[in-house]
Amino acid sequence: MACGGCSCEAAVGATASEAYLEGEPVREARELVAELCRHFYAQGWVTGTGGSITVKVNDPAVPLVDRLIVMSPSGVQKERMVAEDMYVMAADGKVLSAPVAKPWPNKPPKCTDCAPLFMKAYLMRGAGSVIHSHGIETCIATMLNPGAKEFRVTHMEMIKGIKGHGYRDELVIPIIENTPYEYELTDSLSEAIEAYPKATAVLVRNHGIYVWGDSWINAKTQAECYHYLLDACIKLYQLGIDWTTPEHGPINNAKRQRSILSSEIPNGCHAADSSKCVVLDIEGTTTPISFVIDVMFPYARDNVRKHLTSTFDSEETKDDIKLLRIQIEDDLRNGISGAIPVPPDEAGKEEVINSLVANVESMIKADRKITPLKQLQGHIWRTGFEKKELQGVVFEDVPVALKNWHASGIKVYIYSSGSREAQRLLFGNTTYGDLRKFLCGYFDTTTGNKRETRSYFEISQSLGVDRPSQILFITDVFQEAVAAKNAGFEVIISIRLGNAPLPDNHGFRTIKSFSEI
């Protein structure tokens, strides 16, 4: 069969000589993968020949993107693997060296069915290693809410072991549906990687998990953290504890106050049948439009250069720049006004930053709702909040409503075009204090465009309600209201000072304060 679109026959390509393939870096990578396979077998991650591991050859003389790849084969007992069992590939997935067949009852060597999926992580994320585990916790975790497209957890120490996350962050792991054959997952894995730029793992329902990192150490560390967290969440579920909220209270708190042992709703994001989940827009709904336009956007615009210059060599900013480059290249292909080419890194830091600043300023001016811009803005705003140069603003009726909904056991979520990090910063640093304790989770443009019905369908699947009509969505934007209504949501339009006028005969209920709900 094909591995990532290339033949699995052993063939030495022009990218590597025989001497190099037999040299120390490749030999060490082969032995490393064999050692990791034996280690992960002992953890229960790769039993029954399931799961697979791949690493880039450690050769500092070669850029990571161009390094050779060592990959474990398919259908081999992982605890008995040795260096000679491994496939060696070029950076584009072409097989350069395949293992020699062993006597019966061993199966003939075969390139793993995971190869096309591994290549996606290498090519789309610049990974240095990818681990595919069949650990039972990675399988069961996807069954807790069969309709969910994401697995979410927050306020657990091991979240700090996941790249780009801290203790208070919400870790979001996308979930894709399983298929009869592993290689058939390639497209859905690719879509998940693209839709979740901060993710370093993808769960496959009823199957397992793919985890990638900059190196084998980083991938292994993160895999161990993911397994720990998923196992912990399963145990919390068995105890009736909600892992998706900061306080980790009882699942469906309102019902458990009446009968602590008789909860009928197994999903932690399920509101009581008599209640609803509430999903809130921010700009013009919880927060004055003037604050976003006159304070937040100018702060981000005025500090783009300073932020990029001071953090240029950080992994976080490298990721931001990588996403911006991809977006700008797409803008140039589509003739988007204001897009200018970004020179390669070899042109120098100053030249790269100059072009990025020009592009970002153009994006902000056009108020574009795109993930690369929102992610960078979130990181700039984080600095502003940390320095007390920014403070979140919400309408005075918002804290009271959040507190009342929370006390009633109603789950409240935010859906905004701003990044999840920006949302958490705003609600965590308001003039009324930290309001995050009243919020269950956050959705942004990685879920989808706010004017598309599919986005609201995805949210309803994530929240685990029986019917979309159990979700109340409040927004100030007519087009968003229509999209949510088409997905089956109950919808209210917020009328606040500075909001855009609504069409005549729009047909939606309107409010001027959350106190009217």
C-alpha positions as CSV (number, residue, x, y, z in Angstrom):
1,M,0.0,0.0,0.0
2,A,1.0,3.7,-0.3
3,C,2.6,5.6,2.6
4,G,1.8,9.3,2.4
5,G,1.5,9.0,-1.4
6,C,4.8,7.2,-1.9
7,S,6.0,3.6,-2.5
8,C,6.9,1.4,0.4
9,E,9.5,-0.4,-1.6
10,A,13.0,0.1,-0.2
11,A,14.9,2.5,-2.5
12,V,17.8,4.7,-1.7
13,G,16.9,8.2,-3.0
14,A,19.2,11.0,-4.0
15,T,18.5,12.7,-0.7
16,A,20.6,10.3,1.3
17,S,23.6,8.1,0.6
18,E,24.0,4.5,1.7
19,A,26.8,5.7,4.0
20,Y,24.5,8.2,5.6
21,L,21.6,5.7,6.0
22,E,24.1,3.4,7.9
23,G,25.6,6.3,9.8
24,E,25.4,7.1,13.5
25,P,22.4,9.6,13.5
26,V,20.1,7.2,11.6
27,R,21.2,4.2,13.7
28,E,20.5,6.2,16.9
29,A,17.1,7.2,15.7
30,R,16.3,3.5,14.8
31,E,17.3,2.4,18.3
32,L,15.4,5.2,19.9
33,V,12.1,4.3,18.2
34,A,12.6,0.6,19.2
35,E,13.3,1.7,22.8
36,L,10.2,3.9,22.9
37,C,8.0,1.1,21.4
38,R,9.1,-1.2,24.2
39,H,8.6,1.6,26.8
40,F,5.1,2.4,25.5
41,Y,4.1,-1.2,25.4
42,A,4.8,-1.4,29.1
43,Q,2.5,1.6,29.6
44,G,-0.3,-0.2,27.7
45,W,-0.3,2.3,24.8
46,V,0.8,0.0,21.9
47,T,-0.4,-3.5,22.8
48,G,-1.7,-5.9,20.2
49,T,0.7,-4.4,17.6
50,G,-1.5,-1.2,17.8
51,G,-0.1,2.3,17.8
52,S,3.0,3.6,16.2
53,I,6.0,6.0,16.7
54,T,8.1,8.1,14.4
55,V,10.9,10.5,14.9
56,K,13.1,12.8,12.8
57,V,16.8,11.9,12.7
58,N,18.8,14.1,15.1
59,D,21.3,15.7,12.8
60,P,22.0,19.4,13.7
61,A,23.7,19.9,10.4
62,V,20.4,19.4,8.6
63,P,17.3,21.7,9.1
64,L,14.5,19.9,10.9
65,V,12.1,20.2,8.0
66,D,14.7,18.3,5.7
67,R,15.8,15.6,8.2
68,L,15.2,11.9,7.5
69,I,12.3,10.2,9.3
70,V,12.4,6.9,11.1
71,M,9.1,5.1,11.5
72,S,8.0,1.9,13.2
73,P,6.4,-0.7,10.9
74,S,2.8,-2.1,11.0
75,G,1.7,-5.4,12.6
76,V,4.9,-6.0,14.6
77,Q,5.0,-6.8,18.3
78,K,6.1,-3.5,19.8
79,E,7.8,-5.0,22.8
80,R,10.1,-7.1,20.6
81,M,11.1,-4.4,18.1
82,V,14.7,-3.8,17.3
83,A,16.5,-1.1,15.3
84,E,16.5,-3.2,12.1
85,D,12.7,-3.3,12.1
86,M,12.4,0.4,11.2
87,Y,11.6,2.2,8.0
88,V,13.7,5.2,7.1
89,M,12.1,7.9,4.9
90,A,13.0,11.1,3.2
91,A,11.4,14.3,4.5
92,D,8.7,14.1,1.8
93,G,7.8,10.5,2.9
94,K,9.7,8.6,0.3
95,V,10.9,5.3,1.7
96,L,14.7,5.1,1.6
97,S,15.2,1.9,3.6
98,A,12.8,-0.9,4.6
99,P,13.4,-3.8,7.0
100,V,14.3,-7.3,5.8
101,A,11.6,-9.9,6.0
102,K,11.9,-12.3,8.9
103,P,11.1,-16.1,9.0
104,W,7.6,-17.4,9.7
105,P,5.5,-16.8,11.8
106,N,6.6,-13.1,11.4
107,K,4.6,-11.1,8.9
108,P,6.3,-9.6,5.9
109,P,7.4,-6.0,6.7
110,K,4.8,-3.3,6.0
111,C,4.9,0.4,6.2
112,T,2.5,1.5,8.9
113,D,-1.0,2.7,7.9
114,C,-0.3,5.7,10.1
115,A,2.3,7.0,7.7
116,P,0.1,9.5,5.8
117,L,-1.2,10.9,9.2
118,F,2.3,11.2,10.5
119,M,3.3,13.1,7.4
120,K,0.5,15.6,8.0
121,A,1.9,16.4,11.4
122,Y,5.4,16.7,10.0
123,L,4.5,18.9,7.0
124,M,1.8,21.1,8.7
125,R,3.3,21.5,12.2
126,G,7.0,21.1,11.6
127,A,7.0,18.3,14.1
128,G,10.2,16.5,15.2
129,S,8.3,13.4,16.4
130,V,4.8,11.9,16.4
131,I,3.3,9.3,18.7
132,H,0.1,7.3,18.0
133,S,-1.3,5.6,21.1
134,H,-4.1,3.1,21.6
135,G,-4.0,3.7,25.4
136,I,-7.5,2.8,26.8
137,E,-8.0,6.2,28.4
138,T,-7.6,7.9,24.9
139,C,-10.4,5.6,23.7
140,I,-12.8,5.9,26.6
141,A,-12.5,9.7,26.9
142,T,-14.0,10.1,23.4
143,M,-17.0,8.0,24.5
144,L,-18.1,10.2,27.5
145,N,-19.9,12.5,25.1
146,P,-20.5,10.7,21.8
147,G,-21.5,13.9,19.9
148,A,-18.7,16.1,21.0
149,K,-16.1,17.4,18.5
150,E,-13.7,18.5,21.3
151,F,-12.5,17.3,24.6
152,R,-12.0,20.1,27.1
153,V,-10.4,20.3,30.5
154,T,-9.1,23.1,32.7
155,H,-7.4,23.9,36.0
156,M,-5.3,20.7,36.3
157,E,-1.5,20.9,36.9
158,M,-0.5,18.5,34.1
159,I,-2.0,20.9,31.5
160,K,1.3,22.8,32.0
161,G,3.0,20.0,30.2
162,I,1.2,20.7,27.0
163,K,3.0,23.3,24.7
164,G,1.5,26.7,24.9
165,H,-0.7,26.0,28.0
166,G,-0.7,27.0,31.6
167,Y,-2.6,25.7,34.7
168,R,-5.6,28.1,34.2
169,D,-5.9,27.6,30.5
170,E,-8.6,25.5,28.9
171,L,-7.0,22.5,27.0
172,V,-9.0,21.7,23.9
173,I,-8.3,18.5,22.0
174,P,-10.2,18.1,18.7
175,I,-12.0,14.7,18.2
176,I,-12.3,13.2,14.7
177,E,-14.5,10.1,13.8
178,N,-12.9,6.7,13.4
179,T,-12.8,4.9,10.0
180,P,-12.4,1.2,9.1
181,Y,-8.8,1.9,7.8
182,E,-6.3,4.1,9.5
183,Y,-5.1,5.9,6.3
184,E,-8.7,7.0,5.7
185,L,-8.3,9.4,8.7
186,T,-5.8,11.5,6.8
187,D,-8.2,14.2,5.6
188,S,-10.1,14.6,8.8
189,L,-6.8,14.8,10.8
190,S,-5.5,17.4,8.4
191,E,-8.7,19.4,8.8
192,A,-8.4,19.2,12.6
193,I,-4.7,20.3,12.6
194,E,-5.7,23.3,10.4
195,A,-8.7,24.2,12.5
196,Y,-6.9,24.1,15.8
197,P,-3.6,25.9,15.4
198,K,-2.7,25.6,19.1
199,A,-3.4,21.9,19.3
200,T,-0.6,19.3,19.7
201,A,-2.9,16.3,19.6
202,V,-6.0,14.9,17.9
203,L,-8.2,12.2,19.4
204,V,-9.8,9.6,17.2
205,R,-13.2,8.4,18.6
206,N,-13.2,4.8,19.9
207,H,-9.6,4.5,18.7
208,G,-6.8,6.5,20.2
209,I,-4.7,9.7,20.0
210,Y,-2.0,11.3,17.8
211,V,0.4,13.5,19.6
212,W,3.3,15.6,18.1
213,G,6.1,17.7,19.4
214,D,9.2,19.6,18.3
215,S,11.4,16.6,19.4
216,W,10.9,13.1,20.7
217,I,11.3,14.3,24.2
218,N,8.6,17.0,23.7
219,A,6.2,14.5,22.1
220,K,6.8,11.9,24.8
221,T,6.3,14.4,27.6
222,Q,3.1,15.7,26.0
223,A,1.8,12.2,25.4
224,E,2.3,11.3,29.0
225,C,0.5,14.5,30.1
226,Y,-2.4,13.8,27.7
227,H,-2.8,10.2,29.0
228,Y,-2.7,11.4,32.6
229,L,-5.3,14.1,32.0
230,L,-7.7,11.8,30.1
231,D,-7.3,9.1,32.7
232,A,-8.0,11.7,35.5
233,C,-11.1,13.0,33.6
234,I,-12.5,9.5,33.3
235,K,-12.0,9.0,37.1
236,L,-13.6,12.4,37.8
237,Y,-16.5,11.4,35.6
238,Q,-17.0,8.2,37.6
239,L,-17.0,10.3,40.8
240,G,-19.5,12.8,39.3
241,I,-17.0,15.7,39.2
242,D,-17.0,18.2,36.4
243,W,-13.5,18.6,34.9
244,T,-14.5,21.3,32.4
245,T,-14.9,24.1,34.9
246,P,-12.3,25.8,37.2
247,E,-14.0,24.9,40.4
248,H,-14.4,21.2,39.5
249,G,-17.8,20.9,41.3
250,P,-20.3,18.1,40.9
251,I,-21.6,17.4,37.4
252,N,-24.9,19.2,36.9
253,N,-24.6,21.0,40.2
254,A,-28.2,22.2,40.4
255,K,-29.6,18.6,40.3
256,R,-26.9,17.3,42.7
257,Q,-27.9,19.9,45.3
258,R,-31.3,18.1,45.3
259,S,-29.9,14.6,45.2
260,I,-26.1,14.2,45.3
261,L,-26.3,10.6,44.2
262,S,-29.0,10.6,41.6
263,S,-27.7,12.6,38.7
264,E,-29.4,11.5,35.5
265,I,-27.2,13.5,33.2
266,P,-23.7,12.0,32.5
267,N,-22.3,14.9,30.6
268,G,-20.6,17.7,32.5
269,C,-21.7,20.4,30.0
270,H,-25.4,19.3,30.2
271,A,-27.8,21.8,31.8
272,A,-31.0,20.5,33.5
273,D,-33.8,19.8,31.2
274,S,-35.7,22.8,32.6
275,S,-32.8,25.1,31.9
276,K,-30.5,26.0,29.0
277,C,-26.9,26.4,28.2
278,V,-26.3,30.1,27.4
279,V,-23.8,31.1,24.7
280,L,-22.8,34.8,24.7
281,D,-21.2,37.0,22.1
282,I,-18.9,39.7,23.5
283,E,-18.7,42.8,21.3
284,G,-22.1,44.6,21.6
285,T,-23.5,41.9,23.9
286,T,-21.4,41.7,27.1
287,T,-19.0,44.5,26.3
288,P,-19.5,47.9,24.6
289,I,-18.4,48.0,21.0
290,S,-16.5,51.2,21.8
291,F,-14.2,49.4,24.2
292,V,-13.2,46.9,21.5
293,I,-12.9,49.5,18.8
294,D,-11.4,52.4,20.7
295,V,-9.3,50.5,23.3
296,M,-8.5,46.8,22.4
297,F,-7.9,47.2,18.6
298,P,-5.7,50.3,18.9
299,Y,-3.7,48.7,21.7
300,A,-2.9,45.7,19.6
301,R,-2.2,47.8,16.5
302,D,0.1,50.2,18.4
303,N,2.1,47.3,20.1
304,V,2.5,44.9,17.2
305,R,6.1,45.9,16.4
306,K,7.1,46.1,20.1
307,H,5.6,42.6,20.8
308,L,7.2,41.0,17.7
309,T,10.6,42.5,18.4
310,S,10.7,41.6,22.1
311,T,9.4,38.0,21.6
312,F,10.7,37.2,18.1
313,D,12.7,34.2,19.2
314,S,10.1,32.7,21.5
315,E,8.3,29.5,20.4
316,E,4.9,31.2,20.8
317,T,5.8,34.1,18.5
318,K,7.4,31.7,16.0
319,D,4.1,29.9,15.8
320,D,2.2,33.2,15.4
321,I,4.6,34.2,12.6
322,K,4.2,30.8,10.9
323,L,0.4,31.2,10.9
324,L,0.6,34.8,9.7
325,R,2.9,33.7,6.8
326,I,0.4,31.1,5.7
327,Q,-2.5,33.6,5.9
328,I,-0.6,36.3,4.0
329,E,0.4,33.8,1.2
330,D,-3.3,32.9,0.9
331,D,-4.2,36.6,0.8
332,L,-1.7,37.3,-1.9
333,R,-3.0,34.5,-4.0
334,N,-6.5,35.9,-3.6
335,G,-5.6,39.5,-4.2
336,I,-6.6,40.7,-0.8
337,S,-6.0,44.5,-0.4
338,G,-3.2,45.4,1.9
339,A,-1.3,42.1,1.7
340,I,2.4,42.3,1.0
341,P,4.9,39.5,0.8
342,V,6.9,38.5,3.9
343,P,10.6,38.0,3.2
344,P,12.3,34.8,4.3
345,D,14.1,34.7,7.7
346,E,17.4,35.1,5.9
347,A,16.4,38.7,5.0
348,G,16.8,39.6,8.7
349,K,14.7,40.1,11.7
350,E,13.9,43.8,11.0
351,E,12.8,43.2,7.4
352,V,10.5,40.3,8.5
353,I,9.0,42.4,11.3
354,N,8.4,45.4,9.0
355,S,6.4,43.3,6.6
356,L,4.4,41.5,9.3
357,V,3.5,44.8,11.0
358,A,2.2,46.2,7.7
359,N,0.1,43.2,7.1
360,V,-1.3,43.0,10.6
361,E,-2.1,46.8,10.6
362,S,-4.0,46.2,7.3
363,M,-5.9,43.2,8.8
364,I,-6.9,45.2,11.9
365,K,-8.1,48.1,9.8
366,A,-10.3,45.8,7.8
367,D,-11.5,44.1,11.1
368,R,-10.8,40.7,9.7
369,K,-12.1,37.7,11.7
370,I,-9.2,35.4,11.0
371,T,-7.5,33.0,13.4
372,P,-3.8,34.1,12.8
373,L,-4.7,37.8,13.6
374,K,-6.9,37.0,16.6
375,Q,-4.2,34.7,18.1
376,L,-1.5,37.4,17.8
377,Q,-3.8,40.0,19.2
378,G,-4.6,37.8,22.1
379,H,-0.9,37.5,22.9
380,I,-0.4,41.3,22.7
381,W,-3.4,41.9,24.9
382,R,-2.1,39.4,27.4
383,T,0.9,41.6,27.9
384,G,-1.3,44.6,28.3
385,F,-3.4,42.9,31.0
386,E,-0.4,41.7,32.8
387,K,1.1,45.2,32.9
388,K,-2.3,46.6,34.0
389,E,-2.4,48.7,30.8
390,L,-5.7,47.1,29.9
391,Q,-8.8,46.3,32.0
392,G,-11.8,44.4,30.7
393,V,-15.1,46.2,30.4
394,V,-18.5,44.6,30.6
395,F,-22.0,46.1,31.0
396,E,-23.1,46.4,34.6
397,D,-25.9,43.8,34.2
398,V,-23.5,41.1,33.0
399,P,-21.8,40.1,36.3
400,V,-25.2,39.8,38.0
401,A,-26.6,37.6,35.2
402,L,-23.5,35.4,35.1
403,K,-23.7,34.9,38.8
404,N,-27.4,34.0,38.7
405,W,-27.0,31.6,35.9
406,H,-24.1,29.9,37.6
407,A,-26.1,29.5,40.8
408,S,-28.9,28.0,38.9
409,G,-26.7,25.3,37.4
410,I,-26.9,26.8,33.9
411,K,-23.7,26.5,31.9
412,V,-22.5,29.7,30.3
413,Y,-20.1,29.8,27.3
414,I,-18.5,32.6,25.2
415,Y,-18.4,32.5,21.4
416,S,-16.5,35.4,19.9
417,S,-14.2,36.1,16.9
418,G,-11.5,37.0,19.4
419,S,-9.2,34.1,20.4
420,R,-10.1,32.0,23.4
421,E,-7.0,33.5,25.2
422,A,-8.3,37.0,24.6
423,Q,-11.7,36.0,25.9
424,R,-10.2,34.6,29.1
425,L,-8.1,37.8,29.5
426,L,-11.1,40.1,29.2
427,F,-13.4,38.2,31.6
428,G,-10.5,37.5,34.0
429,N,-9.6,41.2,34.4
430,T,-12.8,43.2,34.4
431,T,-13.7,46.2,36.5
432,Y,-16.0,43.8,38.4
433,G,-13.1,41.3,39.1
434,D,-12.5,37.8,37.7
435,L,-15.7,36.6,36.1
436,R,-14.2,33.4,34.6
437,K,-15.5,31.3,37.6
438,F,-19.0,31.8,36.1
439,L,-18.0,30.5,32.6
440,C,-17.8,26.9,31.5
441,G,-15.9,27.4,28.2
442,Y,-14.9,29.4,25.2
443,F,-15.4,29.1,21.5
444,D,-13.6,31.2,18.8
445,T,-13.1,31.1,15.0
446,T,-11.4,27.7,15.2
447,T,-15.0,26.4,15.6
448,G,-16.1,28.2,12.5
449,N,-17.3,31.5,11.1
450,K,-19.9,33.1,13.4
451,R,-22.2,33.8,10.4
452,E,-22.3,30.1,9.3
453,T,-24.9,27.7,10.6
454,R,-22.4,24.8,10.8
455,S,-20.5,26.7,13.5
456,Y,-23.5,26.6,15.8
457,F,-24.2,23.0,15.0
458,E,-20.6,22.2,16.1
459,I,-21.1,24.1,19.3
460,S,-24.3,22.2,20.0
461,Q,-22.4,18.9,19.5
462,S,-19.7,20.1,21.9
463,L,-22.1,21.1,24.7
464,G,-23.8,17.7,24.7
465,V,-27.4,19.0,25.0
466,D,-30.2,16.7,23.8
467,R,-31.6,19.4,21.5
468,P,-30.1,22.6,20.1
469,S,-33.2,24.4,21.3
470,Q,-31.8,24.0,24.8
471,I,-29.1,26.5,24.0
472,L,-29.8,30.2,24.2
473,F,-27.5,32.4,22.0
474,I,-27.3,36.1,22.7
475,T,-25.7,38.4,20.0
476,D,-26.0,41.9,18.6
477,V,-25.4,40.7,15.0
478,F,-28.4,39.9,12.9
479,Q,-26.5,37.5,10.6
480,E,-25.2,35.5,13.6
481,A,-28.7,35.3,15.0
482,V,-30.0,33.9,11.7
483,A,-27.2,31.3,11.6
484,A,-27.8,30.2,15.2
485,K,-31.6,30.0,14.6
486,N,-31.0,27.8,11.5
487,A,-29.0,25.5,13.8
488,G,-32.0,25.2,16.1
489,F,-30.8,27.6,18.9
490,E,-33.1,29.9,20.8
491,V,-31.8,33.4,20.0
492,I,-32.1,36.8,21.5
493,I,-30.6,40.0,20.0
494,S,-28.8,42.4,22.3
495,I,-29.6,46.1,21.8
496,R,-26.9,48.2,23.3
497,L,-25.6,51.8,22.7
498,G,-23.5,51.8,19.6
499,N,-24.8,48.6,18.1
500,A,-25.7,48.4,14.4
501,P,-29.3,48.9,13.5
502,L,-31.4,45.8,12.8
503,P,-33.4,45.1,9.6
504,D,-37.1,45.9,9.8
505,N,-39.3,42.9,10.8
506,H,-36.3,40.8,11.8
507,G,-38.4,38.5,13.9
508,F,-36.1,38.1,16.9
509,R,-36.7,38.9,20.5
510,T,-34.6,41.8,21.7
511,I,-33.3,42.9,25.1
512,K,-31.5,46.0,26.3
513,S,-30.2,44.3,29.5
514,F,-29.6,40.7,30.7
515,S,-31.9,41.5,33.5
516,E,-34.8,41.1,31.0
517,I,-34.0,37.4,30.5
